[in-house]
Amino acid sequence: MEIYTLVLLCITILACRVRSESFCPNSNINENLRNMVVTGSHVIVGSTNALYRLDPSLSEIQETRTLSTPNRVLVADPGGTYSDSVLECGTVECSLSRITDLADVRWQVSSGVVRMASEEVVGIFAEGPNMTSSLHVGERAMSDPVTRESSISKGDLVNVDSSDNRFNPYAHQDERNDQRAREFLTAFKFQNFVYFVVRLDGVVGSEVRLVRFCQGDRGGIQPGSEERPLFASHYEAVLECSSGGGNGNGNGGSMPAGHSATFIDSQEPFGTESVVVSSASLTGMGGSATQYSACAYNLTMINELMQRKYNTCIAGGDEEDNRVGFARDEDFTRICPTFSEEVINTSGVTECNLISRLFPGLEVVAPVQQSAFLSRELSGYFTSLVHTSLDGFSLLFAGSNGVLFQFWIDSPGSAQFVRSISLAVPPNSSTSETNVTRLQTSEDGEFIYALTPLKLFRHPVDMCGELTSCGECVDHPDPICGWCSLEGRCTRQGDCPLTEGRREWVTSSGSCPTIQSATPSTIFFPDLTEGLTISLSVASIPAGFSYHCVFDFGSLADEVVGAPQTLAMGTGQVMCVAPTRGEIPPIPSGQDTVNSEVSLRYEGVDFVTLQEPVSFTNCSVHRSCTACITSPQECRWCPFTFGCVPPGGTCANDQEMSVREGCPSIQPHTSDTGDYLLHVNLPYDEPPLTISGTNLALFQAAFDNGEFMCEVCTEVDGCVRIPAQMSASQDLVHCDLEQNQFSYSGPEATLTANLSVVWTVIGRNIDNPTGAGVILYRCDGMGTNCAQCLSLPSQFNCSFCDVEASPGSACALNQQCSSGPITAISSCDRPQILSFMPVAGPPDGGTEITIVGTNLGSSRDDVVSVQIGGTGDSDLVVDCMVTDYDPGVSITCTTQTQPSSLIDPQPFVLQFSYLPNTLIVSDQNFMFTRPVLEQAFPLMGPSSGGTRLTITGTDLNIGSRVRVKVSNEDCPVESVTETSIVCVTPPIDEVELSNVFINVCVDNWDGELQDLYNYVRDPTFDSISPNSSFAAGGTTYTITGTGLNSVLEPRLFYYINSTPEAGMRRRRRQELSQETTQLVSEPCEPLSDTMMLCPAPTIPTSLPEGGTIAATIGLLMDGVEELRELDVAVTVFPDPTFFQFSSVGSFSQSDDIFLEIEGSEFLLIVVDQARVELTPCNTESCLCLLQNVDLTSTPQVITCQIENPNNLPADTPITVTVRLGNQTAFIGTIEIEPPLNLLVILIPAFAGVIVIAAAIFIVIVAVFCRKTRQKDQRYDQLILELEKLESSVARECKLGFAELQTDLDELTGDVSGCRLPYTDLQNYMMANLFPGARDHPVLHDLEVPAHQRPVLVHALRDFQDLLLDKKVLLIFIRSLEEQRGFTIRDKSIVGSLLMVILHQRLDYATEILKSLLSELIRRTVSQSYPKLLLRRTESVAERMLTNWLAICLHGYIMEHAGQPLYLLYRAVKNQLEKGPIDVITGEARYSLSEQKLIRQKMDVEVINATVECEDGLRVPVKLLNCDTVSQAKEKLLDAVYKAAPVSQRPSLTSVDLELVKSPTDISILRDEDASTVAEGGWKRINTLRHYWVEDGAAFRLRRRKEHAPPGRMWDYPASLISTHCTRQRALSEAEDGTRVWHLFKQLDVEDPRRSPFLSRKMVTEIYLPRMLSTKSILQKFVDDLFNSLFSLSHPPSSPNTIYNSFFPRSPGVNVPMGYAPGADAVPMAIKYLFDFLDDEAESARIVEADVMQTWKNNALSLRFWVNMIKNPEFVFDINKSHTVDACLSVIAQAFIDGCSTAESKLTIDSPTSKLLYNKEVQTYKMSVKRYYDEIRQLPRVPEDAMQYYLKQLSTYQVQLMKKSGGFVTDSAVHELLRYGSKYHEQFLTNLRMAGLESKAQMFESILRVAT
């Protein structure tokens, strides 16, 4: 039972996960679901001991456990006191929890008087005292009939928010003393009453009652007790339902559990609010079926009856009507007491306040009877009911055993069955586990929720979406559904949109739109002219609308959408333009027709389709008559042109073939194979080859003219043509060899050749439908002896006879015989045994021996017996049973067991039937012996097998078959010799297995070795070091793992990608063999169980210059497959180059000798792996020990120390050689000198040192005296300069502090309220796709001559169609990237061109991008550098990703990121312009860039000026007196035009700046004019100070005249220079050679004699506080931008954009189209890209979080956002200066650092740009990580939603770009074709290798046309 329970749990959990709209708990098998509440956007489910909060689609949100006792009641209080909560009650306690957080329990108390011990409890909230909510509970009786007691209880929840929480009981009502327990079916509220529907069990039958109480009933006093108040408004009425079978309530046949009820809270369909009760009764023989009836009871009428009962009881009446019901005593016949009106008034007796001691309850006397509106016979019974109204239709749902039934109540008296819904309940569940216990509808009535004990289901109320055809939709009984004609789907009426004011929604089958036929239905290619129309006969299609004809060719090609055609009223015809030749896909091979479905499309929806497809047939594809005339399209064959034409086509001579028999064709030969026979190497007197045919008489004239030839083709010799003649009367073709011998090369006795009859004039063959060929043969090859020749089939006409010009007899063609042939085997020479094999075998038999000889019979029957022995004195023989026979040549037989007495070698003895009493005895003897087994090696190997096991012994090669078994499993034998057997051990299932037997079987002999074999655990791999080697190989790898010494001869593999891209990732074995080169090393050397040394394999091919190869490694460890494909890569570097010594070095033998070896391509492993040898040597070897390698120098240097110089011979050239693995390099020679005599050297040296020391001392004294005097003179000057410097520094610091305090508020005010001057989409796309290109061919039409244009355009369209094949496009990109000459710039261009071409198919472009990125990820990961992925743009995939993001995020930029980005740009620009900017150098006072910071002191004054606009308005503006005229003009234009796009402003050079001093004193200011100051070769640009402009000045901008005034006057750009190189050009820009300067003169070379303290230029560090203040001012804008890009909660900043009208928010959905589900601040593209990267990381087994974050940083932040920050001109129509660019670069670097996962340690020497934002970077890093985590937790973007969005985005952006011209796709295709033409050879090769021959031919034809 426990096992069954566990299995049921597993099945339950599995079933719950199959469908998305179902729920079941998976924590415990006992968690049966009991109750549910559907409220708002939540579904609350109560299980045995838990509560679950689900969303409307039943996805689990929360699970909590609030009670310690099983759940009994779960109710909500919508619109009541506790509308935000849900009440859960167990057997002894209740808890009130908030719906939005079930763990938030408002209170939890004992349930008090409300008893809930039974599992069947019904509860409802109703109005209580003080307008609060009260809980009413009905509880079924316990199981014991004696103690059972049903009750209805009521309690109020009081003091919920205080600590005095309690359940306050107000009223209680037990059942009557009739011993009938009540089952509570449902509870509901209506008007001011609470109702319970109950069923009472009885002995005879059951009874259904409606119990009513007033809301707010506080109860009265029960007689005899003051503690248990009773309800004071208790009324009941009996409900009876009559059907065709009689009373469904009280009859004895009713089922005890066959009732259910629901409340209909509407006046439809029964005219007023009603309660529906269903009942069941058994019918049929023995109660085999269940009759269900459902009746509806009018609640208004029932209330009137109860009111009448009350009035009667109070006022008095007859005895029958005046009885009091429900008395607790034994008096059931009490009459209602009569009271005077005064008593009634003073006692307070009302309808809702009866005196309980006098009125224990009132019962309507007569039962309420209704006729059933629903009667149905079922197996089983209804367990729950619910009613809902949808679209004006009244629907009733009934739950049963795992099934939902839906009924439509079409009138008050009837209901129609609609459908049954099978619920996906777990299999093998019991009936009690699958019964639907609760039914409830969603608040909008759209869905129904069905609860079973194991599972909760949600189903839509309507089933329109399941009905796919119009007929199915309108014929279905569901009244809600109808066919939306122009949508082509089954919908509800409201879901079918209005079209031009009317809704085309039909509900009858005769109104379904149909396409009845198409004329013509078959179109032949000759008829397929441009503009050909196809007439569609249509019916019930709305007239007056325009439809598109859509031709769908399936997977063969993209659909073809025709121009709109309007269906006129009453015509019934839609004219479609047929697709052109170029739009029809290629016809599949072997077919002549391609079919297309034809549909009509309205507003993007194909709403009706022709049942039979339209066929496009090309008869000319048929190359044979048979294929042509048997075509289903009734093609016709033209025999004299060998062409196939359509039925209406004509032949050159008007002859056609219409039936198969009419085709001229070759018939098969009468031989067994159907092939003709031709003996070779013979002269022929008559045609030896005659071919039968049919209908050949048509070609009689051509045959007579010699135009036909017989063609015989073999694979080796090719084709030979033979003149052919025809016999028309017999339909025979004679192939005439004209006395020539026909021969073929090769030793074969027979050879089958292809045969055809060729009409040489047109080069076509006569049909050969059966493929008849010709067998070329030689009799002498087929019959090498007499017996074999006689065995040949008679069809070859071979005989054994004497042949002329040939010695002796031979097998020859009959006509070659010079004498009568031998016809009987007995006339042949005596049989002879030449040899047999094997020559020895075991006496146990089973040896298969092949005997070779001559004339060994002509058939198997000729061989009587084969024996060994029987020729000597002993007649004991060994039979050899014949198993195979080759007539006349060989006999194969198997030996039987040898008798024990037969030991000596014996010959073979043959007997033949045609030679009685004659024995044929072999000259050679066969020997019987047994092998001798000695030992096996090795005796240990891995459990995966694969170990080469060698068994030694003697006579091991006897017999015919050797088998080896290890552990009773076959050990495949590799080789066998006389002394050894080698086999490969099989794998075993166990991890380890010791002491298994080794058996050797030779034929029937079985031997066992004494040695036992041991299976050990498979070896494992841990690590490899180093991770690199050189191409020559031989360097040593150290492998660590376990079990490494269990393999005798391990080896190391290299798997190297065969394509030029370096690297590969792990893949399957069969893929490796095709795509990679496998290199194997020499055997490895195991050092221990955990370590071994392996030499690196040699790379056979040279590496690319400066390139490396990423090789995936594997280990050959016998049969351990897991180690053959390790997911570990090493890098193979080019072999290092060692330079030879430039000269012979000489060293002393007594010194430490160090050698420096220079070279290139060194690595650190050189120190560990290289060996420097010295020869000759006085000992075994002399080495120079490597000490260090310097990789940074040029050339690189290795330093080594000679180990012991004394071991080297002195005065002898010593050869120095470096050995690095398999590489050996000669370095040079050195010489070793013997030690010198120290006394001879030291005495002269000591004397020289003394003399030199004295001279040095004298010089030092003289210099010291001179320097002392100079130092005193300069000291005073230095003190003065330091004082000046201190004053300057103080002034700068004070100025920086003041700026920080005043500029922040001012700047914020300047940039707020700006409009956003977005550039148009075309400029945005150009800036991103082709950055820096002001013009591009994709913006213009093709520049080709007019006569060439149509042909070229057609070719380009074909090429574009070719690229729409995913496989072809991927091959095209790979082919380009394989080329060495395909540069990074080319890759970028191709990536952009592809995005231009595929802009209209973004969904397809996305698929291509994903495939390319997957390949790039695999390559990058295989190279062991995963963090480098997408770091740079070095592939087409990376460029396409950049472009894809730019396209998909354009709308996001305009809605979210655009405003903070523009505000940041404006803030930077405004802050820079508050201080001086040097137009020559680009340096500024308020720059964030240290390189662009002004380091000089200067006094600047602010000029508050005004500028007069054209309309007379004066605009204030702030200028600086150091501004050039151009700078002033730019500031004035900014003030006048504010945030208007730059393209809409006047340019600087188009306006003049006028200084208005008075109405008559107006002067024009220019950067250079006659007043410009020039001196000393320098010329200063005019500034406002130059013109004496004062504060309050007035300016005016005037349009510049066409002709400038005479003289040299021009404007300098506002930011002339940015780089040092450009600055040097600007210094001599004037024509006369003078140099130009603005704020400071820029000297080419600083005067070295000039003191740094005398220069006006100060050190940068003094001005760093100014950079800090500038950064503080701009920080708000930087933070705003960062938060907008990396936050899910950032609202749209510009919600009203051009995209909103096209991508509106869907009804009821908060997130607009284009954004990720669950977040309106995350674009769908970003979520989709991140999920893709996460999936790829999981596939590549990347688990490091920093790697995945780095991928996302590289893909989005670094690739896109940083580019937008640095280049805001991509998005906005602005003019960015180089000074602004420098500041934005610093901010972009801060973003880069903030997205980085690396921890950077900054020091005082770090760049100031990093120090400046170090604090913020740390915060940014946490924000970025949180942002990525939050995106990952969002729901995945459904693939279909993403595809739909991309298609819509393509459509909209293409339409948007057309307004500004748009891209010319043909030009883009033309540019891309240039690359395809340049590298066409590789592309064609790769296409053919992929099996795309037709695509290759198509591309070749495109090239021929386009080039």
Disulfide bonds with the S-S distance in Angstrom:
Cys16-Cys24 1.37
Cys89-Cys94 2.06
Cys214-Cys352 1.94
Cys241-Cys295 1.78
Cys313-Cys336 1.73
Cys464-Cys481 2.13
Cys470-Cys512 1.88
Cys473-Cys490 2.07
Cys484-Cys496 1.98
Cys549-Cys576 1.84
Cys619-Cys635 2.00
Cys625-Cys663 1.92
Cys628-Cys644 1.96
Cys638-Cys651 1.90
Cys710-Cys735 1.94
Cys713-Cys719 2.03
Cys779-Cys798 1.93
Cys786-Cys828 1.83
Cys789-Cys811 2.06
Cys801-Cys817 1.80
Cys880-Cys893 2.02
Cys971-Cys983 2.17
Cys1084-Cys1094 2.10
Cys1177-Cys1182 1.81
Cys1184-Cys1200 2.08
